[in-house]
Amino acid sequence: MSDAEFQKVAEAVRNWKTRPSDNENLAMYSLYKQATIGDVNISAPGLTDVVASAKFKAWSDRKGISKDDAKKQYIDLAAQLSPKYA
């Protein structure tokens, strides 16, 4: 699995016709962040910002997964969800 393959899949995901469910979207988001940045590197948002808090928690839950493993999991999840949303 190459960076080019990951970027190609990420671009395809951005162009899906319909939006995945919130849980699926959070899974995709957290894997993308883990694959591109690594472990969460920002402070937790305030509890009043529900969306940011959910994103932060989803990404934090991926802590310790290598960038390469996160890329593979992202590609696998995208392949699983693509028939439903692409």
Backbone as JSON, one array per atom type, in Angstrom:
{
  "sequence": "MSDAEFQKVAEAVRNWKTRPSDNENLAMYSLYKQATIGDVNISAPGLTDVVASAKFKAWSDRKGISKDDAKKQYIDLAAQLSPKYA",
  "N": [[0.85, -1.18, 0.0], [0.64, 2.1, -0.95], [1.48, 5.61, -0.47], [0.37, 7.07, -2.52], [-1.77, 5.47, -3.33], [-3.34, 5.6, -1.02], [-3.94, 8.38, -0.98], [-5.39, 8.55, -3.35], [-7.65, 7.0, -2.73], [-8.64, 8.5, -0.58], [-9.34, 10.87, -1.9], [-11.35, 9.9, -3.56], [-13.24, 9.19, -1.62], [-13.95, 11.72, -0.65], [-15.51, 12.52, -2.74], [-17.8, 11.0, -2.76], [-21.23, 10.25, -3.47], [-23.25, 10.33, -1.53], [-23.43, 11.04, 2.0], [-21.76, 9.23, 4.54], [-23.07, 7.48, 7.47], [-23.13, 9.02, 10.74], [-21.48, 7.6, 12.58], [-19.96, 6.01, 10.83], [-18.74, 8.01, 9.37], [-17.22, 9.26, 11.37], [-15.46, 7.17, 11.92], [-14.07, 6.99, 9.48], [-12.96, 9.58, 9.43], [-11.33, 9.56, 11.77], [-9.49, 7.54, 11.19], [-8.29, 8.66, 8.93], [-7.07, 10.96, 10.04], [-5.31, 9.73, 11.84], [-3.73, 8.36, 10.04], [-2.54, 10.4, 8.58], [-1.49, 12.29, 10.38], [-0.88, 11.05, 12.8], [-0.78, 10.07, 16.26], [-3.22, 11.78, 18.25], [-2.75, 15.26, 18.53], [-3.63, 17.58, 19.63], [-5.35, 19.75, 21.95], [-8.11, 18.68, 23.95], [-11.37, 19.59, 22.9], [-13.83, 21.96, 24.16], [-16.58, 20.79, 26.14], [-18.99, 21.72, 25.24], [-18.91, 21.86, 22.52], [-20.09, 19.69, 20.64], [-19.69, 18.26, 18.2], [-16.93, 18.64, 17.62], [-15.91, 17.45, 19.92], [-16.72, 14.79, 19.59], [-15.26, 14.12, 17.29], [-12.66, 14.45, 18.28], [-12.6, 12.47, 20.3], [-12.98, 10.15, 18.73], [-10.65, 10.17, 17.16], [-8.71, 10.1, 19.2], [-9.17, 7.55, 20.18], [-7.81, 6.01, 18.38], [-5.21, 6.06, 19.06], [-1.84, 5.05, 19.06], [-1.93, 3.38, 16.86], [-0.1, 2.7, 14.0], [0.9, 4.91, 11.32], [0.95, 3.66, 8.82], [-0.62, 1.34, 9.29], [-3.04, 2.59, 9.88], [-3.58, 3.79, 7.42], [-3.99, 1.5, 5.85], [-6.26, 0.42, 7.15], [-8.05, 2.5, 6.69], [-8.28, 2.45, 3.88], [-9.37, -0.13, 3.59], [-11.82, 0.18, 5.0], [-13.0, 2.17, 3.44], [-13.33, 0.76, 1.05], [-15.21, -1.08, 1.88], [-17.39, 0.58, 2.48], [-17.83, 1.98, 0.16], [-19.58, 0.83, -1.93], [-22.05, 1.48, -0.9], [-22.15, 4.27, -0.69], [-20.75, 5.59, -2.75]],
  "CA": [[0.0, 0.0, 0.0], [1.46, 3.29, -1.1], [0.86, 6.9, -0.16], [-0.43, 7.46, -3.69], [-3.02, 4.71, -3.26], [-4.1, 6.19, 0.08], [-4.44, 9.69, -1.42], [-6.41, 8.29, -4.37], [-8.86, 6.55, -2.03], [-9.15, 9.65, 0.19], [-9.98, 11.78, -2.85], [-12.6, 9.26, -3.97], [-14.17, 9.29, -0.49], [-14.45, 13.1, -0.63], [-16.43, 12.71, -3.86], [-18.94, 10.1, -2.69], [-22.51, 10.91, -3.76], [-23.98, 10.55, -0.28], [-22.6, 11.09, 3.2], [-21.93, 8.07, 5.43], [-23.68, 7.73, 8.78], [-22.22, 9.72, 11.65], [-20.48, 6.66, 13.1], [-19.06, 5.65, 9.73], [-17.97, 9.21, 9.06], [-16.23, 9.41, 12.44], [-14.45, 6.13, 11.72], [-13.24, 7.42, 8.35], [-12.23, 10.77, 9.86], [-10.29, 9.23, 12.74], [-8.44, 6.8, 10.49], [-7.57, 9.61, 8.08], [-6.22, 11.78, 10.9], [-4.25, 8.87, 12.36], [-2.85, 8.02, 8.92], [-1.82, 11.57, 8.07], [-0.84, 13.05, 11.45], [-0.44, 10.16, 13.87], [-1.56, 10.22, 17.48], [-3.84, 13.09, 18.46], [-1.74, 16.22, 18.97], [-4.32, 18.82, 19.98], [-6.07, 19.69, 23.22], [-9.52, 18.32, 23.85], [-12.25, 20.76, 22.8], [-14.79, 22.11, 25.24], [-17.69, 19.84, 26.07], [-20.16, 22.31, 24.57], [-18.76, 21.64, 21.09], [-20.38, 18.26, 20.54], [-19.08, 17.68, 17.0], [-15.48, 18.61, 17.83], [-15.64, 16.47, 20.97], [-16.87, 13.45, 18.99], [-14.11, 13.91, 16.41], [-11.49, 14.29, 19.13], [-12.67, 11.15, 20.93], [-12.77, 9.12, 17.71], [-9.23, 10.18, 16.81], [-7.98, 9.65, 20.39], [-9.34, 6.1, 20.29], [-6.88, 5.37, 17.43], [-3.85, 6.27, 19.57], [-0.96, 3.88, 19.04], [-1.96, 2.73, 15.55], [0.9, 3.31, 13.11], [0.34, 5.6, 10.14], [0.74, 2.66, 7.76], [-1.78, 0.52, 9.64], [-4.22, 3.44, 9.74], [-3.85, 3.92, 5.98], [-4.58, 0.24, 5.39], [-7.61, 0.32, 7.7], [-8.85, 3.5, 5.99], [-8.55, 1.91, 2.54], [-10.28, -1.26, 3.76], [-13.14, 0.69, 5.37], [-13.52, 2.85, 2.26], [-13.76, -0.29, 0.12], [-16.42, -1.67, 2.45], [-18.48, 1.55, 2.45], [-17.97, 2.55, -1.18], [-20.79, 0.42, -2.67], [-23.21, 2.1, -0.27], [-22.14, 5.74, -0.75], [-20.07, 6.17, -3.92]],
  "C": [[0.89, 1.23, 0.0], [0.71, 4.54, -0.67], [-0.04, 7.35, -1.3], [-1.78, 6.75, -3.68], [-3.93, 5.29, -2.18], [-4.72, 7.53, -0.35], [-5.54, 9.53, -2.47], [-7.73, 7.88, -3.72], [-9.48, 7.71, -1.26], [-9.87, 10.64, -0.72], [-11.32, 11.2, -3.31], [-13.65, 9.37, -2.87], [-14.77, 10.7, -0.43], [-15.5, 13.35, -1.71], [-17.6, 11.72, -3.86], [-20.23, 10.89, -2.86], [-23.3, 11.23, -2.5], [-23.02, 10.44, 0.9], [-22.84, 9.84, 4.05], [-22.63, 8.47, 6.73], [-22.66, 8.42, 9.67], [-21.12, 8.8, 12.17], [-19.47, 6.25, 12.03], [-18.16, 6.83, 9.37], [-16.89, 9.45, 10.11], [-15.11, 8.37, 12.29], [-13.51, 6.52, 10.58], [-12.36, 8.61, 8.75], [-11.06, 10.39, 10.77], [-9.15, 8.43, 12.1], [-7.62, 7.72, 9.59], [-6.6, 10.44, 8.91], [-5.05, 10.96, 11.43], [-3.24, 8.55, 11.25], [-2.01, 9.2, 8.48], [-1.03, 12.31, 9.14], [-0.22, 12.14, 12.5], [-1.33, 10.37, 15.09], [-2.05, 11.66, 17.64], [-2.83, 14.05, 19.08], [-2.35, 17.58, 19.32], [-5.01, 18.63, 21.32], [-7.52, 19.31, 22.97], [-10.37, 19.59, 23.78], [-13.19, 20.84, 24.01], [-15.97, 21.16, 25.05], [-18.91, 20.4, 25.36], [-20.09, 22.14, 23.06], [-18.87, 20.14, 20.82], [-19.68, 17.61, 19.35], [-17.57, 17.56, 17.17], [-15.11, 17.58, 18.89], [-15.73, 15.04, 20.43], [-15.68, 13.14, 18.08], [-12.85, 13.66, 17.22], [-11.46, 12.9, 19.77], [-12.39, 10.03, 19.93], [-11.29, 9.03, 17.34], [-8.39, 9.67, 17.98], [-8.04, 8.14, 20.55], [-8.4, 5.34, 19.36], [-5.43, 5.46, 17.9], [-3.07, 4.96, 19.56], [-0.96, 3.12, 17.72], [-0.94, 3.44, 14.65], [0.21, 3.97, 11.92], [0.04, 4.6, 9.03], [-0.46, 1.77, 8.04], [-3.07, 1.32, 9.49], [-4.58, 3.64, 8.27], [-4.51, 2.66, 5.44], [-6.01, 0.1, 5.88], [-8.55, 1.31, 7.01], [-9.25, 2.98, 4.61], [-9.55, 0.75, 2.62], [-11.7, -0.8, 4.09], [-13.79, 1.42, 4.18], [-14.04, 1.84, 1.24], [-15.06, -0.92, 0.58], [-17.61, -0.73, 2.3], [-18.79, 2.09, 1.04], [-19.23, 2.11, -1.93], [-22.05, 1.12, -2.16], [-23.3, 3.61, -0.55], [-21.53, 6.35, -2.01], [-21.01, 6.32, -5.1]]
}
